[in-house]
Amino acid sequence: MIAGDITKMKQSLLVKNAKIVNEGEIFEADLRITNQRFKYIGKDIPAKPEDTVIDASGKYLLPGMIDDQVHFREPGLTHKGTIASESRAAVAGGITSYMEMPNVNPATTTITALENKFAIAKEHSLANYSFYLGATEDNLEQIKLLDPKKHCGVKVFMGASTGNLLVENPVALEAIFRESPTLIVTHCESGAVIANNLEKITSQGRALTISDHPKIRDTEACYASSSYAVSLAKKYQSQLHVLHITTAKELSLFDSGAIENKHITAEACVHHLWFSEEDYSALGNQIKCNPAIKSSTDRDALIQALHNNQIDIIATDHAPHTWQEKQNDYQQAPAGLPLVEHALLSLFDHVNHNRLSLTQVVEKTAHNPAIRYAIKERGFIREGYFADFVLVDMNQPTQVSHENCRYLCGWTPFDQQVFSSSIRGTWVNGQQVYDGKQIIEHTALSKRLEFNR
């Protein structure tokens, strides 16, 4: 049994015969879950009368993905997505916790606005949640009010953003890197380099197309900004996490080795690991995103960097826009694509094609986010930890289409893709929220993430 009527669930859950993927190993075991947590992990755990029993024979049991970068669009942009809609798509994709970005309307640049988003999530999120404060050039006092135990971090758009979420002034940047009490996460693209590239291309007297996107937002635009961020973090010994690395050149900025020993870390996103600039001709603005999807050589370098631990975390940067918005001309079309429902499925295809191992996927999507953010009692299959987990059938294909995706925007860049695996169930704090076919509505057990800092 994978599915079950939520109203008939008993006090204890017993998962039998699961292939557990955890901490670099794959082993078969049973798990008992009580009071939202893993109680026992072992062989041949006997069933009790109070148990709901799930036979997971042939299925892999993974800690749920912790997605450290999503845009759920609430408040103010709820025609694109909401915390309710996108968290439901997330759990259908095996994501059990997320950290959401501040570029909503109004932007999340005060502690009051930040806590308002937590209040929305408490009522409507199906997955566990946290939210970033957005940095501006004049909100340092708000940044200093962040609580390291309650708030995941501060997001800094270094050189490329919209509205007031753009920090280019060196004095402001140095102050943030010097005084932030929490992890600093950065979007690194140089506005000056982008502007110069744009001027060069438009001077040719032709209309811009989507194929120009990786030329405008090129390797130098990324490297100029990410190298600056790394230099600031080294100067002030800041805790820095550089989001969505896209180029081979940037990898030289990051050390390999165990994430526990780093104060500067890097992330790759699932679409930059899947698509390349060769896909623009078929998908057009559907895969327009910032930073841009680049060459297949860059993509291969990112995958290699996952192996040597220069890249520590895999995330989605889930950023939905309506289909109509994406049909605009290249320059008017917004950047971003919806990804949370199909992120793990795309990574499992990398596993089935021997580009990544299943233990690496778990490390980069669950263990390392939990370690980097010091998330309390999540990210691992351990006795006493919250029971956030996913059951996966690596041999049951999933056909994806615009019609069957769960995003509020109603489309996916993976339309007509057949992934080689399937999500058979997702549990958040011991409560089943997805049964492999449908969402099980229950938000009472989703929680605000806490941090051991």
N, C-alpha and C positions, 0 to 999 in steps of 0.2 A: 504494500500500500504506500503510495506517495501522497495522494490527496486525502483529505479528510474534512468532514464538517466541523468547522471551528466551534460550533456550539456543543459538539459531542467530545471535544478533546478532554482527556483526563488530566490528572494532576501531574503526571510524569510522562515523559516521552522517552522511548527506548528505540534507538536506531541500531539495527542488527546488520552485520556482515558488510559494513562499508569499507571501501578502499580509501583510507584517510591519507590526504596529502598535506603534510605539515612538517615544517622545520627541516626541509631537505630530504624527507623520507616518504615512502608510500608503503603503508602497511594495512592489513585487514584487522578491524576491531569493531566492537560495539560501543555505543555511547548512551549513557543515561543523562537526561536533561531534566532538572527540576529547578523551580524558582528562577527561571530565565537563564540558568547557567549550566555549563557542563559539570555534571556531578561525578561521574565515573567514566573512564575510558579503559577498556580492557577486552579480553577474550571471553566469549561465552557468558555474558552477563545474563542471569536468569530474569525472565519477565515476572513482574508483580501485578496484582489485580488492578492497581491504580495506573498501570502503564498503557499509553497508546503506543503500539508497536509498529515500526516501519521496517520492512525488509528492503535493505539497500543493496542486495546482492548484485554484483556487476557494475555498481555505480561508484563514482568517485565523490568523496565528501571533502570539500574545501572550506577554509574560512572565507566568509563573504568578502568581496572586494571592498576596499576603503578608497573611494574616489576623492582625491584631494583637490579636484578642480572641476566644478560644474557651474553652469549658469542656468538657474531655474526660472529667472525672469520676473520674480515677484518681490516687491511690488512694482506696479507701474507699466509692466510690459507683458501683461497676462494674456494678451492675444497670441503670444508666442509659446508660453508655457507657464505653469504654476508649480508651486512646491508640491501640491497634491498630485497633479498629472505626471510630473517628471519623476517624482519619487516612486510612483507606481511603475513607470517604465523601468526605473533603475532596479527595483527588486525583481522584476521579471527577467532582468539581465544578470542577476546574481550579485548586485551591489547592495550591501547592507548598511553602509555608512557613507556619508558624503560631506564635503566642505564646499560651501557655495560662495560665489564671487560678488563683489560689491557694485558692479556696474548695472544697477537697476535704476528705477526712476521714482523718487529721488535716489541718488547714489548713497550708498551706505558709508558715510564719512563721519558719523557721530556715534557715540556709544548708545544714545537713545534709539537711533535708527537701527543699529545693530541688534539691540535687544527686542525691538519690534519684530524683526524677522524670526528670532527665536520663538516669539509668541505665536506667529503664524505656523511655524513648523510643529510646535507642540500640539496644535489642533489638527493639522492636516498631513503631516509627513508620515509615510509608511516605513521609511528607513531612518536610522539614526542620523544626526545632523550637527553641523557646526557652520559658522558663517565668518567670513573675513571682514575686517574693517578696511575700507579703502583709504589709501594715503592721498593727500593733496599737498600742495606746497605751503599750506598754512594751517594744517590740523594736527601739528605735532603734539599739542596738549591732549587731544583726544587719543592719539596713539599711545601716549604714556599712561592713559587710564586703562588700557587693556590688562586683563587678568590672565596671567599665563596658565592658570588652572582651569579657566572657563572659556577662553577664546583661542581659536586655532592659530591666528596669525594676522599680519597686516599685508595687504596686497599693494604692490607698487608697480604702476605702469610706467616703465622707464622709456619714454620717448615715443610711444605710439598708443593713443587712446582717444576716447571721445569725452565731451563734457569737461568737468574739472578734475577727472581722474587721470591726470598727467603730471608727472613730477620730473622736470628736466633741470631745474635750478640746482647747481652743485651744492650750494649752501643747504638747501632743504634736504637733498639726498643724504649729505653727510650727517645731518642731524638725525634723520630717520635711522640710518645704519648705526649711529653712535648710541641712540637712546631707546630704540624699540625694546620693550620688555618681552616681546614674543618673537616667534619665527617670522622672518621677512620672506615673502614669496614675490617673485618678480616676473613680469612680462618684459622681455628684453628685445626691443627693436629700436634702432636709432632713427628718430624722426628726421634728422638732418640728412642721413644717407638715403632714406626713402624719398625725401623731397628732391634730392639731387638725381636719383635714378629716374624719378618720374619726369623731371624736366628733360633729361636726355632722351627719353623715349618719345615724349610728346613733341619734341622738336623735330622729329622725323615726319611730322605732318600727317599722321594716320590715326585712326580711331584705336583706342586701347581695347584689348580683348583679354579674356581670362588667361590666356597663355602668357601675358605680360606680368601676371601677378607674382610669380617667383623671381622675376627679373627686377621688379620694383622693390619687393621685400626680399632682398637677396641675402646671400651668405654674409656679405660685409655689414649689412644693416643689423643682422643678428649678432655677429661677432663684436662689433663696435660697442653694443649695449651690454651684452652678457659679460664681456671682459671688464667693462667698467664696474658692473655690479660685483664681480668677483674681487676686483681690486679694492673696492670699498669694504667688502666683508673681511678681507685679509687685514686691511688697515685697522679696523675697529674690532676684529674678532667677532663679528656678527654671526648670528645663526641665519644662514641664507639658503633658500631653496629656489633654484632657477627652473621655472616652468617650461614646458613644451620646447625642448631643444630640437632643432630641425636640421642641423648641418654637421658635417664631419669636422669642419674646422673648429667648431666650438668645443668639441670633445677634449681638445688639448687643455682646456681650462680646468678639467675635473680629474681628481685623483681616483684611482681604483682602490679596492679594499672594502673592508667592512663598514657599513653605514654607521655603526655605533661610534666609530672613531673620527667622524667627519663633522665639521661645522659648515661646510659648503657642499650641497648636494644638488643633483640634477634629475630631471624628469623627462620622459618621452610620452607622447600620446598615441593612442591606438591608431588614429587615422594617418599619422606620420609614419607608423610602422607598416601600414597596409597599402596606402595609395602612393603614387609618384606623379611627377609632372606629365607623364604619359597618359594619365587618366583625365586630364583637363578636356581633351577633345570630346570625350564621351559624356562626362558628367558636368562640365562647365561650372557654373556658379554654385552647384550643389556642394562642391568641395573647396569653395573659396573660404579661406580661414586665415587668421593671423596668429602666429607667423605662418607663412605660406607652405604648402606641401611642395617639396623640392624634388631633386633628382633621385633616381633609383640607387645611385651610388651613395647619396646621403642616407637614404632609407636603410641600405645594407649596413652602413657604418653605425647607425643607431642600434640595429639589432646586435651587431658585434659588441657595442658598448654595454649592452645589457649583460652579455656574457662576462665581460671583464670588470663589471661593476663601476664603470665610469658613470653610467646612468643607473640610478638607484630605485626609481619608482616609475610605474606606468599608470597613467590617468587617462581621462577622456577629453577634458575641456568641452564637454557637452554644451552646445550653444545653439538652441533651436531658433529658427526664423520661419515665417510662414512661406509656403510654396510660392505665393504671389510675390512676396518680397524678393525671393530668389530669382524670379523671372525678369527682373529689371536688367538693364544694361550693366556691363561689368562694373563700372565705377559706382553705380547707384546700388547695386546688390550688396546686402550686408554680409559680413564675414562670420562664419561659424556654421556648425552642422550638428545635428542630433545624433548621439552616440551611446548613451548609457545602456540601452536595451541590448545592444549587440557587441559591446566592448569585449567581454569575456569570450563570447563565441568567436570573435575574430582572433583572439589570442590562442584559443584552443586549435584553430586551424593552423597557426604557426607551429603548435606542438605536433599536430598530425603530419606536418610537412618537415619535421625535424629541424626547424629553425630555432625553437625554444623547447625547453623541457617543462613538464607540468609543475615540477617543484620550483622552477624559476618563475613561472607565472604567479604562483602563490606567493613567493618571496617578494616580487615586485609590486603586486597588487594588494597584498594584505599585511604580511610581516613588516616590510620596510616602511609603509606609511604609518603603521602603528608605532614603530621604533622612532621614526624621524619626528613625528608629532608628539611622541610620548603619550599616546592615547591609552587611557586607563582600561586594562583588562579586556582588550579586543585585539583582533588581528591574528590570533593563534587558536588552534584546537588544544586547549589546556584545561585541566580540571580547575574549577573556580572562575574561569573566564566566562564572559557573556556568550551565550550560544547563538552567535551569528554565523550561519553556515549555508552552504549551497550543495545540492546533489546534482551531479553532472553525469550524463550518459555520453561518453566519448564516441560512440558508434551510431547514435541516432541523429540523423541529419535534421537541420532546421531550415525551412524555406522562408526567406524574408521577402516582404513586399511592402509597398506603401500602404496597402489595405490592411495588413495585419500588425503593423507597428502600433505602439501604444503612446507615441508622442502626441501632444496636443496639436502640434503643427501638421501632423498627418503624413509625413514623408520620411524616407530614410535614404542615405547615400548608398546603402547596401541593397536597394531594390533588386529583386530577382536573384540575389546571391543565395546559394545553398551552402550553409555552413555544415561542417562534418559532425558536429556535436549538438547537444541540446541541454538546456537547463531544466531539470526535472522537479526542482523544488527549491524554495528559498525560505530561510527562517531568520527572524530578527528577534533577538532576546528570547530565544526558545519558542517563539510563536511563528507558525507557518503563515507566510504572507503571499506565497505564490505556489501553485500546485503543478506547474508544468504546462498548464493551459489557461488558467485564469487567476486573477488577483483575488486574494481572500481579504476582504476589507476589515482592517483592524488596526487602529492607530494608537491605542492606549499604551502599548508596550514599546513604541519607538522612543528613543531617549536622546537628550542632548549629550554630545560627547564630552567627556571629562579628560583632563590631561595631568599626568604625573610630572609636573615641572616644579 
